[in-house]
Amino acid sequence: MQRNRITLLIVLALVIVAAVIVFPLSSSQGGWLFNRPVKLGVDLNGGTSIIYTADLSKIAVADQSSAMDADVNAIRSRVDALGVTEPIIDRLGSDRIRVVLPGVKNIEEAKAAIGGTALLEFGVQAIDPKDPAIKWPENAALNVVGNWMPATGTVNGQALALTSAYFKQNTALGTDQYNNVTLDFQWDSTGSQLSEQITTKLVNGNQPLGIFGADGRLVSDPRVQAVITTNGQITGLSVQEATQLKDLLNAGRLSVPLTPGTETTVGTALGDQFVGKTLKAAIIGLI
C-alpha cells in the first residue's frame, strides 16, 4: 500500500510539472514556465484569406507553371519574414494563388509585403530639366532635388538601367559613422559593371545618385564620392523602412505581377469560445 502511494505521488508530481511547463494560460500565452503561445489557425485565431491573380500575358506558355511556382515560393518567403504562424499558400488553377494569414491585423501592410515588387530604381539628374523625353519616374520627375532620368550603362553591347534587380540576396542592415541605419547591399556581375560606369561619371562632379522606390518616391540621393563596383549602401531610411525593404529584397522577386482579388476576413469570436471551452475541459480532465 505504501509503495502504491509513493507511485501515485510521483505520477501526480510529474503531471503537475508537465502542466506548469505546457498548460496554456490563454490562447495568446503559453505555459507558466515556458511562455510559448498556442499556435492557432485562421479558423480559431481569425485572419484573412486573399486570392491573387497573376498576369501571365508576358510569360511563354511553357514557362507559366514554373513562374507561378516561383511566385508561390517568393510569397512564402515574404510571409515567413512577416512572422505569420501557420500560413496557407497554394495555387488555385493556372493563374491564381491563395494566401491565408491567421491572426494578421494589418491586412494592407501584409498585402504590400506580399505583392510588392521590392524594386529600387537608380537615377541621375537630367542635363536638361525641360527635356520632354524625360518621363521617369513620372510621379517623381519634379522633386526637392530637381529632375531625374534613369541611370544607365552598357553591358555586352546592351543598354541597361540600374535597378535592385541586380542586387544579390544578402542585403543587410548596418550603421554609418554617425550611427544612422543603412541598408548595405552587393551587386551581381551585371550590376557591378553598371554601377562602376555610372558612379565613375558622377564621382568627378560629386553628383547625386537618386534611389527611387517602386512608387516613384525618392528614397535617398547620396552624392557619389567614390566609384562603386561590388558594394553599396542606402541611407536616409528609418529602422522600420530599412528592415521591411531588406526582408522584401532578400525574399526573392515575383516572377509575374500579382493583383489581389477576393478577400475574406474571419473573426475570432467562435475561436475564442472554442479555446475557452477547451481550456476548461482540459482542467476538468486533469483533475
Secondary structure as UniProt FT lines:
FT   HELIX           2..22
FT   TURN            27..28
FT   HELIX           42..45
FT   STRAND          47..54
FT   TURN            57..58
FT   HELIX           61..82
FT   STRAND          88..92
FT   TURN            93..95
FT   STRAND          96..102
FT   HELIX           107..115
FT   STRAND          121..125
FT   TURN            129..130
FT   TURN            132..133
FT   HELIX           138..140
FT   TURN            144..145
FT   STRAND          148..150
FT   STRAND          152..155
FT   TURN            156..157
FT   STRAND          158..161
FT   HELIX           164..166
FT   STRAND          172..175
FT   TURN            177..178
FT   STRAND          181..187
FT   HELIX           189..203
FT   TURN            204..206
FT   STRAND          210..212
FT   TURN            214..215
FT   STRAND          218..220
FT   STRAND          231..234
FT   HELIX           239..250
FT   STRAND          258..266
FT   HELIX           269..286
//
